[in-house]
Amino acid sequence: MSHEIEANYRENWYDEKTQCQNCTSFIMGADGKYYCSEGKCEVPLDAHCDFFQAID
């Protein structure tokens, strides 16, 4: 993740409600992989970082 140090990025995050898959920056690419639009990188479904913003 390009913001790894500032974002406190963690894989295998324990709290499902605050995992990447529930963040406004989470997108699925045309290639079927998952990406963070904030970090501009590929991410797993169960990661988390300080840039997390919940989908309402």
Rosetta blueprint (number, residue, H / E / L):
1 M L
2 S L
3 H L
4 E H
5 I H
6 E H
7 A H
8 N L
9 Y L
10 R E
11 E L
12 N L
13 W L
14 Y L
15 D L
16 E H
17 K H
18 T H
19 Q L
20 C H
21 Q H
22 N H
23 C E
24 T L
25 S L
26 F E
27 I E
28 M E
29 G L
30 A L
31 D L
32 G L
33 K L
34 Y E
35 Y E
36 C E
37 S L
38 E L
39 G L
40 K L
41 C E
42 E E
43 V L
44 P L
45 L L
46 D L
47 A L
48 H E
49 C L
50 D L
51 F L
52 F L
53 Q L
54 A E
55 I L
56 D L
